[in-house]
Amino acid sequence: MPTALISAETTTLQLQDHLTYPESGVLSKVIWKDEVCQYSLFCLAANTEISEHTSTRNATVQVLEGTGSLTLKGETIALAPGVFIFMAVNAPHALAAASNLAFVLTLSSAS
């Protein structure tokens, strides 16, 4: 299991200190994980695309910096700092980063 950025003993974190962009593709870091939820920091290089897929868990995306687009059930949503998106279990979605893009992805149990 990957090491989490935060623990029960270290309860705060400055996300900006952990934004690291790869030259290409995706870099993800687990912020916190338990049996119910997983919080991950995603940093995508400019011009990175994640093809359409689904998740067996509910998910949220909270954009920290950068721009791009998320296609959710056929609807294109502009990504920019401050945008918050909820994705229900099994909702088809894809993502494209126009610039370096950072967001927090939360996965939670669907029940």
C-alpha positions as CSV (number, residue, x, y, z in Angstrom):
1,M,0.0,0.0,0.0
2,P,1.4,3.5,-0.9
3,T,2.4,5.7,2.0
4,A,-0.2,8.3,2.7
5,L,0.7,12.0,2.9
6,I,-1.2,12.4,6.2
7,S,-1.8,10.2,9.2
8,A,-3.9,10.2,12.4
9,E,-1.0,11.8,14.1
10,T,-0.4,14.4,11.4
11,T,-3.9,15.8,10.8
12,T,-3.1,18.8,8.6
13,L,-1.4,19.2,5.2
14,Q,-0.6,22.1,2.9
15,L,-1.5,20.6,-0.5
16,Q,0.4,23.3,-2.4
17,D,3.6,21.8,-0.9
18,H,2.9,18.5,-2.6
19,L,2.1,19.7,-6.2
20,T,4.7,18.1,-8.4
21,Y,4.0,17.8,-12.1
22,P,5.5,15.0,-14.2
23,E,7.1,15.9,-17.6
24,S,4.2,13.9,-19.2
25,G,1.3,11.8,-17.9
26,V,-0.1,11.6,-14.4
27,L,1.4,11.6,-10.9
28,S,-0.9,10.6,-8.0
29,K,-0.3,10.6,-4.3
30,V,-2.6,9.1,-1.6
31,I,-3.4,11.8,0.9
32,W,-5.5,9.5,3.2
33,K,-7.1,6.1,2.8
34,D,-9.3,3.9,5.0
35,E,-12.0,1.3,4.4
36,V,-14.6,3.9,3.5
37,C,-12.8,6.7,1.6
38,Q,-9.6,7.4,-0.3
39,Y,-8.4,10.9,-0.9
40,S,-5.7,11.3,-3.6
41,L,-3.8,14.3,-5.0
42,F,-3.5,14.1,-8.8
43,C,-1.0,16.2,-10.8
44,L,-1.4,15.9,-14.6
45,A,1.1,17.3,-17.1
46,A,-0.3,19.7,-19.8
47,N,-1.9,17.9,-22.7
48,T,-2.5,14.7,-20.7
49,E,-5.7,12.8,-21.4
50,I,-7.4,10.1,-19.4
51,S,-9.7,8.0,-21.5
52,E,-13.3,7.3,-20.6
53,H,-13.8,4.9,-17.7
54,T,-16.1,4.3,-14.8
55,S,-15.6,3.7,-11.1
56,T,-17.3,1.3,-8.7
57,R,-17.3,4.1,-6.1
58,N,-18.8,7.6,-5.8
59,A,-16.2,10.2,-6.6
60,T,-15.6,13.9,-6.2
61,V,-13.0,16.1,-8.0
62,Q,-11.9,19.4,-6.5
63,V,-9.6,21.4,-8.8
64,L,-6.7,23.1,-7.1
65,E,-4.8,24.7,-10.1
66,G,-4.6,24.5,-13.8
67,T,-7.2,24.1,-16.5
68,G,-8.8,21.3,-18.5
69,S,-12.0,19.6,-19.1
70,L,-13.9,16.6,-17.7
71,T,-16.5,14.9,-19.7
72,L,-19.1,13.3,-17.4
73,K,-21.9,11.3,-19.0
74,G,-21.4,13.1,-22.3
75,E,-21.4,16.6,-20.8
76,T,-18.2,18.7,-20.9
77,I,-17.3,20.5,-17.7
78,A,-14.6,23.2,-17.7
79,L,-12.0,22.6,-15.0
80,A,-10.4,25.6,-13.2
81,P,-9.4,26.3,-9.6
82,G,-12.4,26.0,-7.3
83,V,-14.5,23.7,-9.5
84,F,-16.0,20.9,-7.5
85,I,-17.6,17.9,-9.3
86,F,-19.6,14.9,-8.0
87,M,-19.6,11.7,-10.0
88,A,-22.0,8.9,-9.1
89,V,-20.9,5.3,-9.1
90,N,-20.5,3.9,-12.7
91,A,-20.8,7.3,-14.3
92,P,-18.7,7.3,-17.5
93,H,-16.1,10.1,-17.5
94,A,-12.9,11.2,-19.2
95,L,-10.4,14.0,-18.5
96,A,-8.1,16.3,-20.5
97,A,-5.5,18.7,-19.0
98,A,-5.0,21.9,-21.1
99,S,-2.3,23.1,-18.8
100,N,-0.6,21.5,-15.8
101,L,-3.6,20.4,-13.7
102,A,-3.9,19.5,-10.0
103,F,-7.0,18.2,-8.2
104,V,-8.1,16.1,-5.2
105,L,-10.0,13.0,-6.1
106,T,-12.1,11.5,-3.3
107,L,-13.5,8.0,-3.7
108,S,-16.1,6.8,-1.3
109,S,-18.3,3.7,-0.8
110,A,-21.4,3.8,-2.9
111,S,-23.7,2.3,-0.2
